[in-house]
């Protein structure tokens, strides 16, 4: 297994030392994995979006249709 070293402030180190029952290495590892997964998902999303022909005007038109549809539905139910 590979080790990494982190630079932290003396104040932060003092706090960590007070909470010695916490497995800080495990927390750092889990957070690093979460960040990696987020970045991989973002890369996939960007790859998909880069191929899209959906324009900002399309998005605005769709948003307007959704607003009108929701307004009609809420009005029919007597909520507005």
N, C-alpha and C positions, 0 to 999 in steps of 0.2 A: 504494500500500500504506500502511496505517496503522501508526504506531509507538505503543508503550506504554512507560511508564517505571515501573520497580520501585524501591522503597526497600529497601535491604539494609544490613546493618551494615558498618562499616569492616573488621571481621575477615573477613567473608565476601567483601568486595571484594578484599581482599589475597589470599585463596585463589584467587579467580577470575583475578586478574592473573597468578598463578604458573602457571595452566593455560591460557595464552593460545591454545593450538592447538585448544581445544574451542570449538565454535560454540555459545555459550550462548544466543544468540537462537533458534537452531533447536531446542535442547533445550526452552526455555521454550514455544515455539510448539507443539511436539509434545505436551508435557505438558498444555498448555491444551486442545488438541484432544481428548486422551484424557479429560480431566475433563468436557468438554462431551458427549462420547459417552456417558460413564457416567451423567451427569445425564439425558440424553435417554432412555436405556434405563430408568433408574429411574422416570422419569415415565410411560413406557409400562407398566411393571410395575405401578405404583400405579393407573393407569387400569383395568387388567385386574382387579387384586385388589379394587378398590373395588366392582366389579360382582358379585363372587363371593358365593355363598351358603354356601361351605365354612366351617364353624364350627370352633372350637378342639376341640370334642368330636369332630367328624368327623376331625380331624387325629390326635387321640389314638387313636381307634378304628382308623384306618388304620395308624398306627405299631405298634399291638399286633398287628395281622394280619401285618404285614411281619416283625416279630420272631418270631412263631410259625412263619411260613413258612420263614424263614431257619434257625431252630432245627431244624425237621424236615429240611430239605435237608442241613444240616451233619451231623446225627445219622445220616441215611441213608448219607452218604459216610464215616461213621466218624471224622469230624474232631472230634466231641465226644461 
